[in-house]
Amino acid sequence: MPGILLIKTSSMGDVLHNLPVVTDICKHIPEPCIDWVVEENFSLLPMLHPDVNRVVTVAVRRWRKSWWRSRGEAQAACRSLRASHYDFALDTQGLLKSALITRCVPAVRCGFDSKSAREPVASLFYDRTYFVDKNQHAVERNRQLAGQALGYQPQGEPDYGIRAPGLALPWLPAEPYAVLLHATSRDDKLWDEQNWIMLGKHLNQAGIRTVLPWGDAQEKSRGERLSLAIPGAVCAPHINLNEAAAVLAGAHAAIGVDTGLSHLAAALGVPTVGIYTATDPGLTGLHAGKRALNLGGKQSPPTVAEVCAALEQATGHD
């Protein structure tokens, strides 16, 4: 039973993009024991995959902000990894911060070479490095790196392998609903509120109610404004990642801007339309087969009509 430690700490979308690696490993290696190092805020995500044995949390983001006070915690995390036994430590992040975590692990340390890593200096910290073409989607880069390091060839569409927890959420509509993921980390990634209202009204006319999650006070205010303007819409209460997974898994569809929850919806196999207004979805957009579609790009947001057409296409693969 080989012990394999995956190191993919953040962000939310990046963590989700690494899930097909777990499925691939289990298809090609008999009875692996797979653990995962991840940022504390995203610790629930790897555990959605039934073949992840243990999640090891770190807090690099928090440690950076107050290193002098947090150094003892960081050192303790490194000592814990040194005391564990793994055959391979696989860093699919390719950053200096993830490479330094890899150095704490007494195993064969594997990662991208200097031409492939997002930060070339990271390659100096691995025992074995591998070239993976940067001009392909992040999911496929992760899969290819793992395959080279562990001796197999990934094939077929990515399988995220995750299951949402079965949670009873009494506030959810009993009728079919779509999740409108209107919130994101940057204002230039937002889609105009009038577009969301027009989309919500279109869905309501088709007998589909809408649910609007949020993460902070500003996003809550937007969700409340949209829910007042869209007939039958529900502005969700504050929910955690497990609850978000349950909400998305039960949805007729999800439509979202460039945000981690859009990737979670796609990973769960929900028909999902990604709306891009400030970034190019080619390398890091939704990547989950025919039920996940990307629209727009840098300074070219899609129209409501384009989103409605894509939604019909995505749900047509049910």
C-alpha positions in Angstrom: 0.0 0.0 0.0 2.0 3.0 -1.2 1.7 6.2 0.8 1.2 9.3 -1.3 1.0 12.8 -0.1 -0.6 15.4 -2.4 0.4 19.0 -1.9 -2.1 21.5 -3.3 -2.9 24.1 -0.7 -5.0 26.8 -2.4 -6.9 28.5 -3.9 -10.3 26.9 -4.0 -10.4 26.4 -7.7 -6.8 25.0 -7.7 -7.7 22.5 -5.0 -10.7 21.4 -7.0 -8.6 21.0 -10.1 -6.4 18.5 -8.3 -9.2 16.1 -7.4 -9.1 14.1 -10.6 -5.5 13.2 -9.6 -6.9 11.2 -6.7 -9.3 9.3 -9.0 -6.5 8.6 -11.5 -4.1 7.3 -8.8 -6.8 4.9 -7.6 -7.4 3.6 -11.1 -3.8 2.8 -11.7 -2.2 2.0 -8.4 -3.5 -0.8 -6.1 -4.7 0.3 -2.7 -2.9 3.6 -2.4 -3.1 5.6 0.9 -3.6 9.2 -0.2 -3.2 12.2 2.2 -3.5 15.8 1.2 -1.9 19.1 2.4 -4.3 22.0 2.0 -4.9 25.5 3.5 -7.2 25.3 6.6 -10.0 27.3 4.8 -10.3 24.6 2.1 -9.9 21.5 4.3 -13.4 20.3 3.6 -12.8 20.0 -0.2 -10.4 17.1 -0.4 -12.6 15.1 2.1 -15.4 15.2 -0.4 -13.4 12.6 -2.3 -14.0 9.1 -0.7 -10.4 8.0 -1.5 -8.7 10.8 0.4 -7.5 9.2 3.7 -6.5 12.2 5.7 -6.3 16.0 5.3 -3.3 17.8 6.7 -4.0 21.5 7.2 -1.6 24.4 6.9 -2.2 28.1 7.3 0.5 29.7 5.0 -1.7 32.7 4.3 -2.2 33.4 8.0 1.4 32.6 8.9 2.7 35.2 6.3 0.6 37.9 7.9 2.1 37.3 11.4 5.2 35.2 11.0 6.8 36.0 14.3 3.7 35.0 16.2 3.0 32.0 14.0 6.4 30.5 13.4 5.9 28.0 16.2 2.8 26.7 14.5 4.5 26.5 11.2 7.4 24.6 12.6 5.1 22.2 14.4 3.3 21.5 11.1 6.7 20.7 9.5 7.7 18.4 12.3 4.4 16.5 12.0 5.0 15.9 8.3 8.6 14.8 9.0 7.2 12.2 11.5 4.8 10.7 8.9 5.7 8.0 6.5 5.1 8.4 2.7 6.6 6.9 -0.3 5.9 9.9 -2.5 5.2 13.6 -1.9 3.7 15.2 -5.0 3.5 19.0 -5.3 1.2 19.9 -8.1 1.1 23.6 -7.1 4.6 24.5 -8.4 5.1 27.5 -6.1 7.9 28.2 -3.6 5.4 28.0 -0.7 4.3 24.5 -1.7 7.8 23.3 -2.5 9.0 24.3 1.0 6.2 22.2 2.4 7.4 19.3 0.2 10.9 19.6 1.8 9.3 18.7 5.2 8.3 15.3 3.9 10.8 12.3 4.2 9.8 10.8 0.8 10.6 10.9 -2.9 9.6 14.5 -3.6 8.2 15.1 -7.0 7.1 18.3 -8.9 7.3 20.4 -12.0 10.6 21.2 -13.6 11.8 24.8 -14.0 10.2 25.2 -17.4 6.8 23.9 -16.1 6.5 25.3 -12.5 4.5 28.5 -12.0 7.5 29.7 -9.9 10.7 28.1 -11.5 12.6 28.2 -8.2 10.2 25.6 -6.8 11.9 22.9 -8.9 15.1 23.2 -6.8 13.3 21.6 -3.8 12.2 18.3 -5.5 14.1 15.0 -5.9 12.5 14.4 -9.3 11.1 16.9 -11.7 9.0 16.6 -14.8 8.2 18.7 -17.8 4.5 19.4 -18.4 3.4 21.8 -21.1 2.0 25.0 -19.7 -0.4 25.5 -22.6 -3.1 23.2 -21.4 -5.7 23.3 -18.7 -4.6 23.1 -15.1 -6.6 19.9 -14.5 -4.6 18.2 -17.3 -1.3 19.5 -16.0 -2.0 18.1 -12.6 -3.0 14.7 -14.0 0.1 14.5 -16.3 2.5 15.4 -13.5 1.0 12.8 -11.3 1.1 10.2 -14.0 4.8 10.8 -14.8 5.8 10.8 -11.2 3.9 7.6 -10.3 4.3 5.7 -13.6 0.9 5.7 -15.4 -0.8 7.5 -18.3 -4.0 9.4 -17.5 -6.7 8.8 -20.0 -10.2 10.1 -20.7 -12.2 12.9 -19.2 -11.3 14.0 -15.7 -13.3 12.3 -13.0 -13.4 14.5 -9.8 -14.8 11.6 -7.8 -16.5 13.7 -5.2 -19.8 13.3 -3.4 -21.7 16.1 -1.6 -22.8 15.4 1.9 -26.5 14.6 2.4 -27.8 17.6 4.4 -31.3 18.7 5.2 -31.5 22.4 4.4 -35.1 23.5 5.1 -34.7 26.9 3.5 -34.0 25.4 0.0 -36.9 25.6 -2.5 -38.9 22.4 -2.9 -39.2 23.2 -6.6 -36.4 22.8 -9.1 -33.8 25.6 -8.6 -30.7 27.1 -10.2 -27.8 28.5 -8.2 -26.7 32.0 -9.3 -23.1 32.4 -8.2 -22.9 36.2 -8.5 -20.0 36.8 -6.0 -16.3 36.7 -6.7 -13.0 38.1 -5.3 -12.5 40.9 -7.8 -14.9 43.6 -9.0 -13.8 43.3 -12.5 -14.9 39.6 -12.5 -18.5 40.6 -11.7 -21.4 40.3 -14.1 -23.8 43.3 -14.3 -26.7 43.0 -11.8 -29.3 43.7 -14.5 -28.0 40.7 -16.4 -28.5 38.5 -13.3 -32.1 39.9 -12.9 -32.9 39.2 -16.6 -31.5 35.7 -16.3 -33.4 35.0 -13.0 -36.7 36.1 -14.6 -36.0 33.9 -17.6 -35.5 30.9 -15.3 -38.6 31.8 -13.3 -40.7 31.8 -16.4 -39.4 28.3 -17.1 -40.5 27.1 -13.6 -37.0 27.2 -12.1 -36.5 29.2 -8.9 -33.1 30.8 -8.1 -30.8 30.6 -5.1 -28.2 33.2 -4.4 -25.3 32.3 -2.0 -22.9 34.9 -0.6 -19.8 35.1 1.5 -19.5 38.5 3.0 -21.6 41.6 3.8 -21.2 43.2 0.4 -22.1 40.0 -1.4 -25.1 39.5 0.9 -26.4 43.0 0.0 -26.1 42.2 -3.6 -27.8 38.8 -3.1 -30.7 40.6 -1.3 -31.1 43.2 -4.0 -31.2 40.5 -6.7 -33.6 38.3 -4.8 -36.0 41.2 -4.4 -35.9 41.8 -8.2 -36.2 38.1 -9.3 -39.6 36.5 -8.7 -39.3 33.4 -6.4 -35.6 33.9 -5.7 -34.0 33.0 -2.4 -31.1 34.8 -0.9 -29.4 32.0 1.0 -28.3 32.2 4.7 -24.6 32.1 5.3 -23.4 28.6 4.5 -20.1 26.7 4.8 -18.4 24.6 2.1 -20.2 21.4 3.0 -23.6 23.1 2.8 -22.6 24.8 -0.4 -21.7 21.4 -1.9 -25.1 20.1 -0.9 -26.9 23.1 -2.3 -25.1 22.8 -5.6 -25.5 19.0 -5.9 -29.3 19.4 -5.7 -29.5 22.1 -8.3 -31.0 21.9 -11.7 -28.0 24.0 -12.9 -25.5 26.6 -11.7 -24.4 29.8 -13.4 -21.4 31.5 -12.0 -18.7 34.1 -12.5 -15.0 33.2 -12.1 -15.2 31.9 -8.5 -14.4 28.7 -6.7 -18.0 27.6 -6.2 -18.5 27.5 -10.0 -15.7 25.0 -10.2 -17.3 23.0 -7.3 -20.6 22.9 -9.2 -18.8 21.6 -12.3 -16.8 19.0 -10.2 -20.1 17.7 -8.7 -21.4 17.0 -12.3 -24.0 19.8 -12.1 -24.8 21.5 -15.5 -22.7 24.7 -15.1 -22.2 27.8 -17.1 -19.1 29.9 -16.3 -19.2 33.6 -17.0 -15.9 35.3 -17.6 -15.4 39.1 -17.8 -11.8 39.7 -16.8 -9.9 36.5 -17.2 -9.4 33.9 -20.0 -11.0 30.6 -19.2 -8.8 28.6 -21.5 -6.3 27.4 -18.9 -8.2 27.7 -15.6 -11.9 27.7 -16.6 -14.5 25.1 -16.0 -13.2 21.7 -17.1 -15.7 18.9 -16.6 -17.0 17.7 -19.9 -20.0 18.7 -21.9 -22.1 19.7 -18.9 -19.7 22.6 -18.1 -19.4 25.5 -20.5 -17.3 28.7 -20.4 -18.5 32.0 -21.9 -16.7 35.3 -22.3 -13.2 36.4 -21.6 -11.1 39.4 -20.9 -13.2 42.5 -21.3 -15.8 40.5 -23.2 -18.6 39.5 -20.9 -21.3 37.3 -22.4 -24.9 38.5 -23.0 -27.9 37.1 -21.2 -29.0 35.5 -24.4 -25.7 33.7 -24.7 -25.9 32.5 -21.1 -29.4 31.2 -21.6 -28.4 29.3 -24.8 -25.4 27.8 -23.1 -27.5 26.8 -20.1 -30.0 25.0 -22.4 -27.0 23.2 -24.0 -25.5 22.2 -20.7 -28.7 20.9 -19.2 -29.5 19.1 -22.5 -26.8 16.5 -21.5 -28.8 15.3 -18.4 
